[in-house]
């Protein structure tokens, strides 16, 4: 769950990416259910909270995975059009589907209500632990979305060993409104990066003026990251800050429907 999120809404569940570390799949199977893409049409009758918070659409699946039909994605986006005062996080490991014509037209209409996001575990190949499109394709799609004027979000979780120069370049071009960063929990399919590399990445985010939130398993780095951030503010690099949305710092997330 993202700390930036106030609510979750799951009009779809399941996914085709088969990420070995996926907590949602693990939880679903513990409930005795299959983690197959499923459209839950009854959820289109839900009422949104109208409280100004972010709503994560599809925390128990991937709305844009290949297993979800385009017409069902369109129905979910049409429902979002009825919301009055919430920001909807559309997070996917298959952001190339943002470009599908019927989907893109609706996303354009929803620009003020949505944030387009993806996950980047690393810049390296991820095929050993995921069938999702490679990180480069995900990054390119989000860079393109930013160029088209959409707000963007990045999840670097579970963060795996990475090449700093490439990951920083991708982030610089994506210019996300916020980034959440965490390590793998409960399983060990990814390769943990060094603390030095993570701190170097946080230093770069501070210099780019990109807000980030560390998940609980990286809380121990917060004091050093904060000290580095204060040092940078004394001697700030030139450049405009990223556009900021209000981000809930609390970890108290609520589910409209799980």
C-alpha positions as CSV (number, residue, x, y, z in Angstrom):
1,X,0.0,0.0,0.0
2,X,1.2,3.5,-0.8
3,X,1.5,6.0,2.0
4,X,0.4,8.7,-0.4
5,X,-3.0,7.0,-0.7
6,X,-6.1,7.8,1.4
7,X,-8.4,5.1,-0.1
8,X,-8.2,2.0,-2.3
9,X,-10.9,1.1,-4.8
10,X,-10.8,-2.3,-6.5
11,X,-13.2,-2.5,-9.5
12,X,-10.8,-5.0,-10.9
13,X,-8.7,-7.7,-9.2
14,X,-5.9,-10.0,-10.5
15,X,-3.1,-9.6,-13.0
16,X,-1.2,-11.3,-15.7
17,X,2.3,-10.1,-14.8
18,X,3.1,-13.0,-12.4
19,X,5.5,-11.0,-10.2
20,X,7.0,-13.5,-7.8
21,X,7.2,-11.0,-5.0
22,X,3.5,-9.8,-5.4
23,X,1.8,-9.4,-2.0
24,X,-1.6,-9.0,-3.6
25,X,-1.3,-12.4,-5.3
26,X,0.0,-14.0,-2.2
27,X,-2.9,-12.6,-0.1
28,X,-5.5,-13.6,-2.7
29,X,-4.2,-17.2,-2.8
30,X,-4.3,-17.3,1.1
31,X,-8.0,-16.5,0.7
32,X,-8.3,-19.5,-1.5
33,X,-8.9,-17.6,-4.7
34,X,-7.2,-17.4,-8.0
35,X,-5.4,-14.2,-9.0
36,X,-6.9,-13.9,-12.4
37,X,-7.9,-10.6,-14.0
38,X,-11.5,-10.0,-13.0
39,X,-13.8,-7.0,-13.6
40,X,-16.2,-6.3,-10.7
41,X,-19.0,-4.5,-12.3
42,X,-20.9,-3.9,-9.1
43,X,-18.1,-1.6,-7.9
44,X,-19.2,0.9,-10.4
45,X,-22.1,1.7,-8.1
46,X,-19.7,2.8,-5.3
47,X,-19.8,6.4,-4.0
48,X,-16.4,8.2,-3.8
49,X,-15.5,9.9,-0.5
50,X,-15.2,13.4,-1.9
51,X,-12.6,14.3,0.7
52,X,-9.7,15.5,-1.5
53,X,-7.5,12.4,-1.0
54,X,-5.8,10.1,-3.4
55,X,-7.6,6.9,-4.4
56,X,-5.5,4.0,-5.5
57,X,-7.5,2.2,-8.3
58,X,-6.7,-1.5,-8.3
59,X,-4.5,-2.2,-5.3
60,X,-5.4,-5.9,-5.7
61,X,-4.5,-6.1,-9.4
62,X,-3.5,-4.1,-12.4
63,X,-6.2,-2.3,-14.3
64,X,-4.1,-2.0,-17.4
65,X,-2.7,-5.5,-17.6
66,X,-3.3,-7.5,-20.8
67,X,-6.0,-9.6,-19.1
68,X,-8.4,-6.6,-18.6
69,X,-10.5,-5.8,-21.6
70,X,-10.4,-2.3,-23.0
71,X,-14.1,-1.8,-22.6
72,X,-13.9,-2.6,-18.9
73,X,-11.1,-0.1,-18.5
74,X,-13.3,2.5,-20.2
75,X,-16.1,1.7,-17.8
76,X,-13.8,2.3,-14.8
77,X,-12.6,5.6,-16.3
78,X,-16.2,6.7,-17.0
79,X,-17.0,6.1,-13.3
80,X,-14.0,8.3,-12.3
81,X,-15.5,11.1,-14.4
82,X,-18.3,11.3,-11.8
83,X,-16.0,12.1,-8.9
84,X,-16.0,15.6,-7.6
85,X,-13.0,16.0,-5.2
86,X,-10.5,13.1,-5.3
87,X,-7.3,12.3,-7.2
88,X,-7.2,8.8,-8.7
89,X,-3.8,7.0,-8.9
90,X,-3.8,4.8,-12.0
91,X,-0.8,2.6,-11.2
92,X,0.3,-0.1,-13.7
93,X,3.3,-2.1,-14.9
94,X,1.8,-1.9,-18.4
95,X,1.6,1.9,-19.0
96,X,1.8,1.5,-22.8
97,X,-2.0,0.9,-22.7
98,X,-2.4,4.5,-21.8
99,X,-1.9,5.1,-25.5
100,X,-4.8,2.9,-26.7
101,X,-7.1,5.3,-28.4
102,X,-10.4,4.8,-26.4
103,X,-8.4,4.8,-23.2
104,X,-6.3,7.8,-24.1
105,X,-9.3,9.9,-25.0
106,X,-10.8,9.4,-21.6
107,X,-7.5,10.0,-19.8
108,X,-7.2,13.3,-21.6
109,X,-10.7,14.3,-20.2
110,X,-9.6,13.2,-16.7
111,X,-6.3,15.0,-16.6
112,X,-7.3,17.1,-13.5
113,X,-8.5,14.0,-11.6
114,X,-5.8,11.4,-12.3
115,X,-2.1,10.6,-11.7
116,X,-0.5,8.1,-14.0
117,X,2.0,5.8,-12.3
118,X,4.2,2.8,-12.8
119,X,6.6,0.7,-10.9
120,X,10.4,0.6,-11.6
121,X,12.2,-2.0,-9.5
122,X,15.5,-1.4,-11.3
123,X,16.8,-0.4,-14.7
124,X,18.0,-4.0,-15.3
125,X,16.1,-6.9,-16.8
126,X,13.3,-8.1,-14.5
127,X,12.2,-11.2,-16.4
128,X,13.6,-13.5,-13.7
129,X,10.9,-12.4,-11.3
130,X,8.2,-10.8,-13.4
131,X,6.4,-11.1,-16.8
132,X,5.6,-7.4,-16.8
133,X,7.0,-5.3,-19.6
134,X,10.7,-4.4,-19.0
135,X,11.5,-1.3,-16.9
136,X,12.7,0.6,-19.9
137,X,9.3,0.3,-21.7
138,X,7.5,1.4,-18.5
139,X,9.8,4.4,-18.1
140,X,9.5,5.4,-21.7
141,X,5.6,5.3,-21.5
142,X,5.6,7.4,-18.4
143,X,8.1,9.9,-19.9
144,X,5.7,10.2,-22.9
145,X,2.7,10.7,-20.6
146,X,4.6,13.5,-18.8
147,X,5.3,15.1,-22.2
148,X,1.5,15.0,-22.9
149,X,0.8,16.9,-19.7
150,X,-0.2,14.2,-17.3
151,X,0.8,14.1,-13.7
152,X,3.0,11.1,-12.9
153,X,3.9,8.9,-9.9
154,X,6.6,6.4,-9.4
155,X,6.8,3.4,-7.1
156,X,10.4,2.1,-6.6
157,X,9.3,-1.0,-4.8
158,X,10.6,-3.5,-4.4
159,X,13.8,-1.6,-5.2
160,X,16.4,-3.9,-6.6
161,X,20.0,-3.4,-7.5
162,X,20.2,-0.7,-10.1
163,X,22.5,1.4,-12.2
164,X,22.3,4.9,-10.7
165,X,22.9,6.9,-13.8
166,X,20.1,5.3,-15.8
167,X,17.5,5.3,-13.1
168,X,18.2,8.9,-12.3
169,X,17.9,9.9,-15.9
170,X,14.5,8.1,-16.2
171,X,13.3,9.9,-13.1
172,X,14.5,13.3,-14.3
173,X,12.5,12.9,-17.5
174,X,9.4,11.4,-15.8
175,X,9.4,14.3,-13.3
176,X,6.9,12.6,-11.0
177,X,4.8,14.4,-8.5
178,X,6.0,11.9,-5.9
179,X,8.0,8.7,-5.5
180,X,7.5,6.0,-2.9
181,X,10.6,3.8,-2.3
182,X,10.7,0.5,-0.4
183,X,12.5,-2.9,-0.4
184,X,11.1,-6.3,-0.9
185,X,9.0,-7.7,2.0
186,X,8.6,-11.3,3.0
187,X,10.3,-12.8,-0.1
188,X,13.8,-12.6,-1.6
189,X,13.4,-12.6,-5.4
190,X,15.1,-9.2,-6.0
191,X,18.7,-8.2,-5.3
192,X,18.8,-5.6,-2.5
193,X,20.8,-2.4,-3.4
194,X,23.4,-1.0,-1.1
195,X,22.5,1.7,1.4
196,X,25.1,3.9,-0.3
197,X,23.3,3.6,-3.7
198,X,19.9,4.3,-2.1
199,X,21.2,7.4,-0.3
200,X,22.8,8.6,-3.5
201,X,19.4,8.2,-5.2
202,X,17.7,10.2,-2.4
203,X,20.3,12.9,-2.7
204,X,19.5,13.2,-6.5
205,X,15.7,13.4,-5.7
206,X,16.3,16.2,-3.3
207,X,18.4,18.1,-5.9
208,X,15.6,17.5,-8.5
209,X,13.0,18.8,-5.9
210,X,11.0,15.6,-6.3
211,X,9.1,14.6,-3.1
212,X,9.6,11.0,-1.9
213,X,8.3,8.8,0.8
214,X,10.3,5.9,2.3
215,X,8.4,2.8,3.2
216,X,8.8,1.3,6.7
217,X,11.7,-1.1,5.7
218,X,13.8,2.0,4.7
219,X,12.9,4.1,7.7
220,X,16.3,3.5,9.2
221,X,17.8,5.7,6.4
222,X,15.6,8.6,7.0
223,X,17.9,10.5,9.5
224,X,20.8,10.4,7.1
225,X,18.6,11.3,4.1
226,X,17.1,14.2,6.0
227,X,20.6,15.5,7.0
228,X,21.6,15.3,3.3
229,X,18.4,17.1,2.3
230,X,19.1,19.9,4.8
231,X,22.6,20.3,3.4
232,X,21.2,20.7,-0.1
233,X,18.7,23.3,0.9
234,X,21.5,25.5,2.2
235,X,23.1,25.4,-1.2
236,X,20.2,24.6,-3.6
237,X,20.9,23.7,-7.2
238,X,19.1,25.9,-9.7
239,X,15.9,24.5,-11.2
240,X,12.2,24.6,-10.7
241,X,10.6,22.4,-8.1
242,X,8.3,19.6,-9.4
243,X,4.6,20.3,-9.3
244,X,3.4,19.0,-6.0
245,X,0.1,17.4,-5.0
246,X,-0.8,17.2,-1.4
247,X,0.5,13.9,-0.2
248,X,-0.8,12.2,3.0
249,X,2.2,11.4,5.1
250,X,0.2,9.1,7.3
251,X,0.3,5.3,6.8
252,X,-3.4,5.1,7.8
253,X,-4.9,3.9,4.6
254,X,-8.6,3.1,4.2
255,X,-10.3,0.8,1.7
256,X,-13.6,1.8,0.1
257,X,-13.8,-1.8,-1.1
258,X,-11.0,-4.3,-1.1
